[in-house]
Amino acid sequence: GINAEYGGDEENKLRMGNKESGEVLKEEDLTKLSHEAKMDPESIKKIAKKFEKASNKKGTVSKEEFKAIVKNAYGGVDGTLTRLLFKLFDHNKNQEIEFREFVLAISYLSKTPFEDALELAFDCVDLNDDGHVSRGELRALFYLNLKIQKFVNVYGKRKPLDEILLDPKETIDCNEKADEIFDIMDSDKNGEITKTEFLTCCANNPDIKKRVTDLLLRHQSVDLFTVDPPKE
């Protein structure tokens, strides 16, 4: 694991690896990460403080700890939201988020249009990691997006996300939107979308590509760590 010291006093000491380790992230390592992430060192220091609060003794954020962060931000846990956002950060798919991949993910999600990240988009839509996208997974993302809209615009972020329900008309509307995309993407009509079908359809159909990538809550993932939670 690695520690990071920014300055000599305890307040400025930021640990971004194993918190019980004595190693220090040297200035050149910070510079290298800054170059990799295309972010200035000051921004990385701010992100480090957020990460340190969220991380465990190993200096990583596990799925369970991530669930607690989502609950803190949205007043409740939504399984689809937690899975989707965790996938955006856990680049190496080892079920925990390390500091380096955390910084790179925030940089990437802040600056890269999702239309240019279609393999990541497929992995996110494939919520159960079985290598295919089902009709149910696509519908779940439409439900989630509408719930988030209601969380912000209808309830002013005061009603817990897991208590927000869709009425029958909203559910039918989400299903119709999801099914329209699903039926176009599922080119061999076998009831599931492969990665090849997904990538080919997005390459040939800019409108479908935009509609799918707009579902992936990129800004919510960044805001989860870069914005302080609302005060009670």
N, C-alpha and C positions, 0 to 999 in steps of 0.2 A: 504494500500500500504506500501511498505518498501523502505527505503533509504539504501544505503550502503556507509559507510565511510571507506576509506583505508587511514589512516593517518589523521593529523589534518588540513592540509591546503586545501583551496578551490579546487585547481587543482586536488587533489587526491580524491575528493568526487564524488562518482559515485552513481547515483540514479537508482535503478533497480526495482522500483515499482512506485507508484503515485508520480510524481515529485513535487507536492505541499504538500506532506505529510512530517511530521517531523520525522517519524520513521526511525530507523537505523538498517541495517542488521548487526547483531553482528558477531564478529569473529567466534563464534561457528557455526553460520548459514553458513558462507562461508566455514568452514571446512566440515560441513555436505554436502553441495552442491558439494564440491570437492570430497568427498567420493562417493556420489551418481553417479557423472558424470565420476568418475575415471580420473579426471584431477587435475593438481596441481593448487593451488590458484592463482599463477601468471598468468597462462593461462586464468583463469576465469576473472581476472581483465582486461586483454587485450580484451577479448570478451565483457566484460561489457562496455568498452569505445565505441566499435562499436555499441552495442545495444542502448546505451544512445543517440547516434547521430541519430539513426533511429527511436526511440520511441516517442510517443506522451505524452501529459501531464499526462495521466493515467499510463504511464510507460509500455505501450504495443505497439505492431505494428499491425495496422489494415490491412485489405486486400488492401485498397487504398494506404496506406503508403508503403506496401510491393511492390505494382505495381510500385511505384516511384523508389524503390531500384533496381528492375529489369531493369527499363528503364535506370537508371543511369549506370548500368553495361553493358547493351547490346545496348544502343543507341536507343532503341525503345521497345514498349510493345508487347509481344507475349502472347495471352490469354492462350494457352496451357501451355507454360512455367510458367507463373505466377501461374496458378492453381496447376500445378504439384509441384512446389517448395514450395508454401504455405502449401500444404497438408503435406509435409515432416516435417514442423515445428509445425503446429497447431495440436498437438497431441490430445488435448481434444475436438477438433472440435467446439470451441466456436467462430470461425471467427476472433480471434485475437491471437497474439503470446505474451505470458508472458515471463519474463526473465528466470524463472526456466526451462520452457519447451524448451526455446531457447538454453540454455546451454546443457541440456540433449540431445536435438536433434543433436546439433553439435558434441557432444561426440559420440553419437550413429552412426551418419552418417559417422563419421571419422573412426570408428573402427569396426563396425559390417558389415560383408558381407551381401549384400541384400538377398543372398540366404537363410539367416537365419531369414529374416524379411518378410515372404511371406504375412502375413495379411496386413502389411503396404504397401507392393508392390501392392496388390489388390486394396486397398483404393486409391492409387495414379493413377493406370490405370483407375479406375472408375471415370473419370474426372468430370462427372455431378452428382455424389453422388446418383445415383438411385438404387444402390445395384447390378448392373450388368455391365459387360463390353461389349460394342457394337463393331462391326467391325470398325465403324467410329472412336471410341476412340483409338483403337489399331493402326489404320492407322495414326491418328493425332500424336501419339508418335513417329512413324517412320519418319514422315515429320519433326517433331521438331528436332530429333536427327541429321538428315542430314543437316538441316539449321544451327544447332550449329556447326557441323563439317565445313561447308562452312564459317561461321562467323569467325572461328579461322584460318582454314588452307588456305582458298581461299582469304578472304578479310582482314586477319590480324587484326581482331576486329575493323576495321575502318568503315565498312558499317553497318548501323543500322540493327538489327536482323529482324525487321518487314518490311524491304525493300528487304530482301533476298528471292528470289523466286526459286522454283524447276522447272526444265524444264519437258516437258511431259515424257521423258524417265525416269528421276529420280522419278517422281510421280508414274509411272507404277511399277517401281522396288520396291518402298516402299510399294505399295499396295500388290504386290505379296508376299513380306516377311511377312507383317502383316496378310494377308489372310491365309498363310500357317499355322501360329501359331493359328489363330482364329479357323480354321476348325478342328485342332487337339483338342483344348481346349473345343470347343462347342460339348461335347460328345452326347448330346441328339438332336443336330441339330435343335434347335428352334430359332437360330439367335441371341442368347445372351449367355454370359458366366456368370454363377453364381459363388459366392465365393467358393462353394464346388467343382465345376468343375475346377476352377482355382487352388485351393490348391491340389486337387487330381492329376491333370495333372503335376504340378510342382514336386510333391512327386515322381511320377513314371517316369518322363522324365527330367533328369538333363540338357540335351541340351536345351530344351524349357525353363526350369527354368532360365538358364543363359541368354538366348537371351531376355527374358522378363525383368529380373531384370537389365540387362545392359542398358535398355532404360530409367532408372529412374534418370539419371543425378545427382547421389549422390555428385560427386565432385563439380559440379557447384553450388549446394545448399550450400555447406560449403564455397566455395570460395566467394560467394556473400557477406558474412560478414567478412571473415577472411583475405581477400586480399583487399588492398586499390584500389579504382577505378583508371583506367588509367588517367593520366593528359591530359587535352585538348591539 
